[in-house]
């Protein structure tokens, strides 16, 4: 084990002792979650090669534990996905950071996100871009995420309930598109709504046991190229008629 990890766990143990001694709730202790976030960033994100300082800062600034069920908050910074209800998950922290980095977000970008989920990925992006338009097909999740984002002050995120395969024509073309569920094939309407010079990141595959992450680029002439990066595992992207 690395010395920085030993140091972290010693700090965390001391903090927990203080919290318990004072009879405080760990769930409401900001310093507790800050320490967990620091460990997450060092051990799960930086150590795995994510180096964009803006992405790392966003991952540190957004309180991930507020985007999961209260009963799971102490697991929010663990190295894996967590259930958020309705057979959906919040993605593993590393995957969120990885997808955000390869999306190459910039402050002037207008971004489409397909699959709002709990709103965590949208919150990360909100720190990095001009505006995020996010689509969620499950009404209950979409409403919960919109309320959560509004309550936490992420005012440059707009959420709607709808079928992500259709994109969001009204606000297209988009500088960037990110998809957080896996279609069997790259949706044509999403490619059509990608701006020339734009980039889309999404998992693609026919099985829920595994997919490939794809980076789709559209050059200034409108020509589209696709590159596979890493194997991933996401929930399937569904159509409205499958609900």
C-alpha positions in Angstrom: 0.0 0.0 0.0 1.3 3.5 -0.9 2.3 5.8 2.0 -0.3 8.4 0.8 -3.0 5.8 1.1 -1.8 4.8 4.6 -1.9 8.5 5.6 -5.4 8.9 4.2 -6.8 6.0 6.1 -5.1 7.2 9.3 -6.8 10.6 8.9 -10.1 9.0 8.1 -9.9 6.7 11.2 -9.1 9.7 13.4 -12.0 11.7 11.8 -14.5 8.9 12.4 -13.4 8.6 16.0 -14.0 12.3 16.5 -17.4 12.2 14.7 -18.5 9.2 16.9 -17.2 10.8 20.1 -19.2 14.0 19.4 -22.3 12.0 18.5 -22.5 13.6 15.0 -24.0 12.1 11.9 -21.4 10.9 9.4 -23.9 11.6 6.6 -23.8 15.4 7.4 -20.1 15.7 8.0 -18.6 17.6 5.1 -15.0 16.9 6.1 -15.7 13.1 6.1 -16.8 13.2 2.5 -14.0 15.6 1.4 -11.5 13.0 2.6 -13.3 10.2 0.8 -13.4 12.4 -2.4 -9.6 13.0 -2.1 -8.9 9.3 -1.8 -11.3 8.6 -4.8 -9.5 11.2 -6.9 -6.0 10.0 -6.0 -6.5 6.3 -6.1 -9.2 5.8 -8.7 -8.8 8.7 -11.1 -5.3 10.2 -11.2 -3.6 6.8 -10.6 -5.5 5.4 -13.6 -4.3 8.1 -16.0 -6.8 10.9 -15.9 -4.7 14.1 -16.0 -7.0 17.0 -17.1 -6.8 19.4 -14.2 -10.2 20.9 -14.9 -11.8 17.4 -14.9 -10.1 16.5 -11.6 -11.2 19.8 -10.0 -14.8 19.2 -11.1 -14.7 15.7 -9.7 -13.5 17.2 -6.4 -16.1 20.0 -6.4 -19.2 17.9 -7.0 -20.4 16.1 -3.8 -21.1 12.6 -5.3 -22.7 11.4 -2.1 -25.6 13.8 -2.7 -26.4 12.0 -6.0 -27.0 8.6 -4.5 -29.6 7.2 -2.1 -29.2 8.3 1.5 -28.7 4.7 2.6 -25.7 4.3 0.1 -23.9 7.6 0.8 -21.0 6.0 2.7 -20.4 4.0 -0.5 -20.6 6.9 -2.9 -16.9 7.2 -3.3 -16.2 3.5 -3.7 -14.6 2.1 -6.8 -17.8 0.9 -8.6 -21.3 1.8 -9.8 -24.2 2.1 -7.4 -28.0 1.5 -8.0 -30.2 4.6 -8.2 -33.5 2.8 -8.7 -35.5 1.6 -11.8 -32.7 -0.8 -12.8 -30.3 2.1 -13.4 -27.0 3.0 -11.9 -24.7 5.9 -11.2 -21.4 5.1 -13.0 -18.1 4.2 -11.4 -16.2 7.4 -10.5 -13.3 6.5 -12.8 -15.7 6.0 -15.8 -17.3 9.4 -15.2 -13.9 11.1 -15.1 -12.6 9.1 -18.1 -15.6 9.9 -20.3 -15.5 13.6 -19.3 -11.8 13.8 -20.1 -12.1 12.2 -23.6 -15.1 14.4 -24.3 -12.7 17.4 -24.2 -15.2 19.9 -22.8 -14.6 23.6 -23.0 -16.2 26.6 -21.4 -18.1 27.7 -24.5 -19.6 24.3 -25.3 -23.3 23.4 -25.5 -23.5 19.7 -24.5 -26.2 17.1 -24.9 -26.3 14.3 -22.3 -28.4 11.2 -22.9 -29.3 9.4 -19.7 -29.6 11.9 -16.8 -29.8 9.2 -14.2 -29.2 10.8 -10.8 -27.8 14.0 -12.4 -24.1 13.4 -11.3 -22.5 13.4 -14.8 -24.5 16.5 -15.7 -23.3 18.2 -12.5 -19.7 17.4 -13.4 -20.1 18.8 -16.9 -21.9 21.9 -15.6 -18.6 22.9 -14.1 -16.8 22.7 -17.4 -19.1 23.9 -20.2 -21.6 26.7 -21.0 -24.8 24.6 -20.8 -25.9 21.0 -20.5 -29.1 19.7 -22.0 -29.9 16.3 -20.4 -32.5 13.7 -21.5 -33.9 11.0 -19.2 -36.4 8.4 -20.4 -37.6 7.3 -16.9 -39.9 10.1 -15.7 -39.3 9.5 -12.0 -35.5 9.6 -12.3 -35.7 12.7 -14.6 -37.8 14.6 -12.1 -35.7 13.6 -9.1 -32.5 14.6 -11.0 -33.9 18.0 -12.1 -35.0 18.8 -8.6 -31.7 17.7 -7.1 -29.7 19.8 -9.6 -31.8 22.8 -9.0 -31.6 22.5 -5.2 -27.8 22.2 -5.4 -27.5 25.2 -7.6 -26.5 23.7 -11.0 -28.3 26.3 -12.9 -26.8 25.7 -16.3 -28.4 22.2 -16.7 -31.8 21.7 -18.3 -33.4 18.3 -18.0 -36.3 16.9 -20.0 -38.1 13.5 -20.0 -37.9 11.9 -23.4 -36.3 9.3 -25.7 -32.6 9.9 -26.0 -32.5 8.2 -29.4 -34.3 11.3 -30.7 -31.8 13.7 -29.2 -33.0 17.3 -28.6 -33.4 18.9 -32.0 -34.5 22.2 -30.6 -31.1 23.0 -29.2 -28.9 21.3 -31.8 -26.3 21.2 -33.1 -24.3 20.3 -30.1 -20.6 20.9 -29.6 -20.4 17.6 -27.6 -22.7 14.7 -26.9 -22.3 12.2 -24.1 -24.4 9.0 -23.7 -24.4 7.2 -20.4 -26.3 4.1 -21.5 -25.4 1.6 -24.2 -27.2 1.5 -27.5 -26.6 -1.5 -29.8 -25.6 0.9 -32.6 -24.7 4.6 -32.7 -28.0 6.5 -33.0 -28.1 8.3 -36.3 -30.2 11.2 -34.9 -27.5 11.9 -32.4 -24.8 11.9 -35.1 -27.0 14.3 -37.1 -27.3 16.7 -34.1 -23.5 16.8 -33.6 -22.0 20.0 -34.8 -19.3 20.0 -37.4 -16.0 19.8 -35.5 -17.9 18.2 -32.6 -17.3 15.0 -30.6 -19.5 12.3 -29.1 -18.6 9.7 -26.4 -20.8 6.7 -25.8 -20.7 3.0 -24.9 -21.9 0.7 -27.8 -22.7 -3.0 -27.7 -25.4 -5.6 -28.0 -25.0 -7.2 -24.6 -25.3 -5.8 -21.1 -22.3 -7.9 -20.1 -20.0 -5.5 -21.9 -19.6 -2.9 -24.6 -16.8 -0.8 -26.1 -16.5 2.9 -25.5 -16.6 4.8 -28.7 -15.4 8.3 -29.6 -17.3 9.7 -32.6 -15.9 12.8 -34.4 -17.5 14.9 -37.1 -15.0 17.1 -38.9 -15.7 20.5 -40.4 -16.8 18.9 -43.7 -19.3 16.7 -41.9 -17.3 13.5 -42.3 -17.7 11.1 -39.4 -15.1 8.8 -37.9 -15.3 6.4 -35.0 -12.7 5.1 -32.6 -13.0 2.4 -30.0 -11.2 3.0 -26.7 -11.8 0.8 -23.6 -14.2 -2.1 -22.8 -17.0 -0.9 -20.4 -20.2 -2.1 -19.0 -23.3 0.1 -19.0 -27.1 -0.5 -18.7 -28.8 -0.8 -22.1 -30.1 2.4 -23.7 -33.9 2.0 -24.1 -36.6 3.3 -26.4 -39.9 4.7 -25.2 -41.7 1.7 -26.6 -39.6 -0.6 -24.4 -40.7 1.1 -21.2 
